[in-house]
Amino acid sequence: MRAREYVATGSVLLGAAALLHHVGRTWGASPAERRMPLPGDGIVPHPFGSTTHAVDVDAPPERVWPWIVQMGYHRAGWYTPDWVDHWIWRIDNPSADRVVPELQHLAVGDIVPDGEPGTAFYTVAQLEPARVLVLRSDSHVPVPLRPVMRVLWTWAFVLQPREEGRRTRLLLRARATGSLTAGLMWHLMVVPSDFVMARSMLHGIRDRAQRTG
């Protein structure tokens, strides 16, 4: 009986892990959206992992864009919940609840920090106002792990107008490649947690854009 209980428990845990991995890769996005080419895909043409998420925003792209372009560590934040900012990312200041004029000027090649100076950061790889922001990074590996791990990954924020420009379909795609160690961490840690992180970030952008209408 004990062996059967172990098998049953293991099956449940494996099923839950598979489900969490699936929603971590696909939350909010339709099968067609997950398959379609998006800006930034060419930076990582053969990823070991990819996620695509999406949300509908009851606001035009021009009203969504200011919230996206100002994101970043000690900029406007990532619009995740305060407890995530404080306990996981160690960010003391909450995400902005207003459009910050001095953070609206971003260009290809600019740096978007994701931690204290000297730690992780993104580089703007592509930018089309009110349409596309693609960030790339090869810095998201802790210094002690760099001898055994390397990763290149992208974040693509794509704004698609809906209903003659009155609403927005906001897509977020991440693609990553690198060492075997990075691939294992991606699938075991990053993808499952992305259900919470990407979902809360997209909801944070959506809610802020809709409030400013």
JOTAVEN-V844903 format. One record per backbone hydrogen bond with DSSP energy under -0.5 kcal/mol. CO is the residue of the C=O (numbers start at 1). NH is the residue of the N-H. If there is no record, write none. Layout:
BEGIN
co = [CO:CO]
nh = [NH:NH]
END
This chain:
BEGIN
co = [1:2:3:4:5:6:7:8:9:10:11:12:13:14:15:16:17:18:19:20:21:22:22:23:25:26:27:30:31:32:38:40:40:41:42:44:49:51:53:55:57:57:60:60:61:62:64:64:65:65:66:68:70:72:72:76:77:81:81:82:83:84:84:85:90:99:100:101:104:107:110:111:112:113:116:120:122:123:123:124:126:128:128:131:132:133:133:134:134:135:136:137:139:142:142:143:145:145:150:152:153:154:155:155:156:156:157:158:158:159:160:162:162:163:167:168:168:169:169:170:171:172:173:174:175:176:176:177:179:180:181:182:183:184:185:185:186:189:190:191:191:192:193:193:194:194:196:197:198:199:200:201:202:203:204:205:206:207:208:210]
nh = [5:6:7:8:9:10:11:12:13:14:15:16:17:18:19:20:21:22:23:24:25:25:26:27:52:29:54:34:35:36:41:43:44:44:45:47:176:174:172:170:59:168:63:64:65:66:67:68:68:69:70:71:76:75:77:96:72:84:85:86:87:88:89:91:92:101:103:104:106:110:124:113:122:73:119:114:112:125:136:109:134:131:132:159:128:135:157:125:126:155:123:153:141:145:146:146:148:149:179:177:137:175:135:157:158:173:133:160:171:161:169:166:167:166:162:57:170:160:171:55:158:53:156:51:154:48:49:152:183:184:185:186:187:188:189:190:191:193:194:194:195:195:196:197:198:199:200:201:202:203:204:205:206:207:208:209:210:211:212:213]
END
